[in-house]
Amino acid sequence: MNPIPDAQLLDALNWRYATKKFDPDKKIPDATWATLEKSLVLTPSSFGAQPWKFLVVKTLALRAQLVAASWGQTQVVEASHLVVFTLRQNLDEAHIDRYMARTAEVRGATVASLDPFKKVIMGSLDGARAKGFLDVWQSRQIYIALGQFMASAALLGVDTCPMEGIEPAKYDEILGLTGSGFTTLCACPAGYRAADDKYATTLKVRFPLSQVVTHL
């Protein structure tokens, strides 16, 4: 792998902002979108367990319904694409068994050889479940995926807008997730900023590096 220049990364992150107004006529090219979907798949997670599903909502009628469940934020319909980030609730042994099978397939191992790894994972999951914070722990993994998606998009010149200002239960209902074992956590429209989005040129406000990074 050839690392990108330091300045290229910082330029992309400075260019990125929470886009308030997308150009509905500008669509993300298929190849670029395929790359962004792969960036989601490549997201790291605790134990590599991948407690998620990413819904790419293409149907405009569904997206129109989601506006009301997004406090009227029209980015949901104006953006080229919409990703809804969902959590696999109450992560169970059946999911981990699928993960072990996939690991064996990819790495050319036997499922039986992965039993010690499985026991470690299940011990952690069951401990979190007993203490009542399993879904909270796993939901944190979803935000890693959101961050990776946004950073990847910025490097590809694609705008995004992370959205927690939504009604997850209504999203679940509209998208048919109720009772599926998955639930909505957040959403992220992606596309290209409108020429008249005033926030595109608004300066970022960040505390100085010296106040937020400490060397020990």
C-alpha positions in Angstrom: 0.0 0.0 0.0 1.2 3.5 -0.8 0.3 6.0 2.0 -1.4 9.2 0.9 0.4 12.4 1.7 -0.4 13.9 5.1 -1.7 17.1 3.6 -4.2 15.1 1.4 -5.8 13.5 4.5 -6.1 16.8 6.3 -7.4 18.6 3.3 -10.2 16.0 3.0 -11.1 16.3 6.6 -11.1 20.1 6.5 -13.2 20.0 3.4 -15.8 17.7 5.0 -18.7 19.2 6.8 -22.2 18.1 7.8 -23.9 18.9 4.6 -27.2 20.7 5.1 -28.3 20.9 1.5 -27.5 18.4 -1.2 -27.8 18.8 -5.0 -30.5 16.3 -5.9 -29.3 16.3 -9.5 -25.8 15.1 -8.7 -25.5 11.3 -8.2 -22.6 9.3 -6.8 -21.0 7.2 -9.6 -21.7 3.5 -9.2 -18.0 2.7 -8.9 -17.5 5.3 -6.1 -20.6 4.0 -4.3 -19.4 0.4 -4.5 -16.1 1.6 -2.9 -18.0 3.3 -0.1 -20.0 0.1 0.6 -16.8 -1.8 0.8 -15.5 0.7 3.3 -18.5 -0.1 5.5 -17.7 -3.9 5.2 -14.1 -3.2 6.2 -15.1 -1.4 9.4 -13.3 -2.8 12.5 -15.4 -4.0 15.4 -14.8 -5.6 18.8 -13.7 -9.2 18.3 -14.5 -8.6 14.6 -18.1 -9.6 15.4 -19.7 -7.0 13.0 -23.0 -6.5 15.0 -24.6 -4.5 12.2 -26.5 -4.2 9.0 -26.2 -1.2 6.7 -29.4 -0.3 4.8 -29.0 1.6 1.6 -32.4 3.1 1.0 -32.9 3.6 -2.7 -36.7 3.7 -2.9 -37.6 7.4 -3.0 -41.1 6.7 -1.5 -39.5 5.2 1.5 -37.0 8.1 1.8 -39.9 10.6 1.6 -41.6 8.8 4.5 -38.4 9.0 6.5 -38.3 12.8 6.3 -41.1 13.1 8.9 -39.1 10.7 11.1 -36.0 12.8 10.7 -37.5 16.0 12.1 -38.1 17.4 8.6 -34.4 17.1 7.5 -34.7 17.0 3.7 -31.2 15.7 3.2 -32.8 12.3 3.5 -34.4 12.7 0.1 -32.1 15.3 -1.6 -28.9 13.3 -1.2 -27.8 10.8 -3.8 -27.8 7.9 -1.3 -29.0 7.3 2.2 -27.4 4.8 4.6 -29.3 3.7 7.7 -27.0 2.2 10.3 -28.7 -0.6 12.3 -27.6 -2.7 15.3 -28.1 -6.4 15.6 -29.8 -6.5 19.1 -28.9 -9.0 21.8 -26.0 -10.4 19.9 -26.3 -14.2 20.4 -24.4 -17.5 19.9 -26.1 -18.0 16.5 -24.5 -14.9 15.2 -21.1 -15.8 16.6 -21.4 -19.3 15.0 -21.9 -17.6 11.6 -18.9 -15.5 12.3 -16.8 -18.5 13.2 -17.9 -20.3 10.0 -17.0 -17.2 8.0 -13.6 -17.0 9.7 -12.9 -20.6 9.0 -13.9 -20.1 5.4 -11.7 -17.1 4.8 -8.6 -18.3 6.7 -8.7 -21.9 5.7 -9.2 -23.2 9.2 -11.6 -25.6 10.8 -14.5 -24.3 12.9 -13.4 -26.6 15.7 -10.0 -24.9 15.8 -11.8 -21.6 16.6 -13.5 -22.9 19.7 -11.1 -21.1 22.1 -11.7 -17.8 20.3 -15.5 -18.4 20.4 -15.4 -19.1 24.1 -13.6 -15.8 24.7 -16.2 -13.9 22.7 -19.2 -15.6 24.3 -17.7 -15.0 27.7 -17.5 -11.2 27.0 -21.0 -11.1 25.4 -22.6 -13.0 28.2 -20.9 -10.9 30.8 -22.2 -7.7 29.1 -25.6 -9.2 28.7 -25.8 -10.1 32.4 -24.9 -6.6 33.4 -27.5 -5.1 31.0 -25.2 -3.2 28.6 -24.7 -5.6 25.7 -26.6 -3.5 23.2 -24.9 -0.3 24.5 -21.5 -1.9 24.0 -22.3 -3.1 20.5 -23.9 0.2 19.5 -20.6 1.8 19.9 -19.3 -0.3 17.1 -21.8 1.2 14.8 -20.4 4.7 15.3 -17.0 3.3 14.3 -18.6 2.4 11.0 -20.2 5.8 10.7 -16.9 7.5 11.2 -15.1 5.3 8.7 -17.8 5.9 6.1 -17.6 9.6 6.5 -13.8 9.7 6.3 -13.8 7.4 3.3 -16.4 9.6 1.6 -14.4 12.7 2.2 -11.3 11.2 0.7 -13.4 10.4 -2.4 -14.9 13.9 -2.6 -18.3 12.8 -1.5 -20.3 14.8 1.0 -22.1 13.3 4.0 -24.3 14.4 6.9 -24.4 12.2 10.0 -27.8 12.2 11.5 -28.9 11.2 15.0 -31.8 13.6 14.9 -34.2 10.9 13.8 -36.9 8.8 15.4 -35.4 5.3 15.4 -38.7 3.5 16.2 -40.4 5.2 13.3 -37.4 4.3 11.0 -37.7 0.7 12.1 -41.4 0.7 11.3 -41.0 2.4 7.9 -38.1 0.2 6.9 -39.7 -3.1 8.1 -37.2 -3.6 10.9 -39.6 -4.1 13.7 -39.3 -7.6 15.1 -36.3 -8.4 12.8 -33.7 -8.3 15.6 -32.2 -5.1 14.1 -32.9 -1.5 15.2 -31.9 1.8 13.8 -29.2 3.9 15.5 -28.4 6.7 13.0 -28.5 7.6 9.3 -26.1 9.2 6.9 -27.1 10.8 3.6 -24.3 11.0 1.0 -24.0 12.9 -2.2 -22.7 16.3 -3.3 -23.3 19.7 -1.7 -25.6 22.2 -3.3 -23.9 25.3 -4.6 -25.9 27.5 -2.3 -25.4 25.6 0.9 -24.0 28.4 3.1 -22.5 25.9 5.6 -20.0 24.7 3.0 -17.9 27.8 3.5 -18.5 28.2 7.3 -15.3 27.9 9.2 -14.9 24.9 11.4 -14.8 25.6 15.1 -12.4 23.3 17.0 -10.5 23.7 20.2 -6.8 24.1 19.7 -4.9 20.9 19.4 -3.0 21.8 22.6 -6.3 21.7 24.6 -7.5 18.4 23.3 -4.4 16.3 22.8 -2.2 15.6 25.8 1.2 13.9 25.7 2.1 11.9 28.8 
